[in-house]
Amino acid sequence: MIRIAIFGSFYRGFYVLDELIHGPYRDHFRIVGVATDDLSQKFVNADRRVWQYDHKPEEETMVERHARRNGVVVYKGRVKDDSFYEQFSNSWRPDMCMACTFGQRIDKRLFEHPRLGFYNLHPCIEGEWPSKYAGPNPFAELIADGQDYTQIALHRVDAGFDTGELVGMSPRIAIPPAATVVDMHKLTSPAVAQYAIGELAAIAQRAALRELAALASVAA
């Protein structure tokens, strides 16, 4: 079973977590921890992200509540902190991590730790990568540019800002007329969660096959 940690909030974080708990790959993963936004803290950069728009109080804590209801450890502090790194590396010990609407930068000692990688989901459109829509509010930029669809990139986390190796793109998702940033988070998150967890399961399976092949080669 793959040990996975989630760094997420709002609808994308909620649906990724729910997909891991209830989706078809639920027996492939063990959720070892969830780090989520605490809007009372300045380090989550709420005023530059989706939280700047009107939303319900329940939406601020739905990832935390969903995790706790299912017995998952929740962390709401700074991730660039020695005490968190100790918990991350010694207790959570993830094989794989996923960021999905998370308000803190992930530093090198975190993104290099999981043996199967640290990944992020980021709205953009197919084309050049890194995307021109890199940054904290990509849906706003897509809407401002008059785009009528989006895709969500699955990419590795690196030291840059939405610049890591591109792993794949979700199927096309239409942007309806008059859709808002919050609308787009709600519209895209269920399908993107299904896509992303399927991709992570495939990454883990390929890694397991490589390990078996290596063992067979040594034994031969």
Sequence and secondary structure as in RCSB ss.txt:
>XXXX:A:sequence
MIRIAIFGSFYRGFYVLDELIHGPYRDHFRIVGVATDDLSQKFVNADRRVWQYDHKPEEETMVERHARRNGVVVY
KGRVKDDSFYEQFSNSWRPDMCMACTFGQRIDKRLFEHPRLGFYNLHPCIEGEWPSKYAGPNPFAELIADGQDYT
QIALHRVDAGFDTGELVGMSPRIAIPPAATVVDMHKLTSPAVAQYAIGELAAIAQRAALRELAALASVAA
>XXXX:A:secstr
 EEEEEEE HHHHHHHHHHHHHSTTTTTEEEEEEE   TTSGGG GGGSGGGS   HHHHHHHHHHHHHTT  EE
 S SSSHHHHHHIIIII  SEEEEES SS   HHHHTSSTT EEEEEEE SSSSS TT SS HHHHHHHTT SEE
EEEEEE  SSSS S EEEE   EE  TT  HHHHHHHHHHHHHHHHHHHHHHHHHHHHHHHHHHHHHHH 
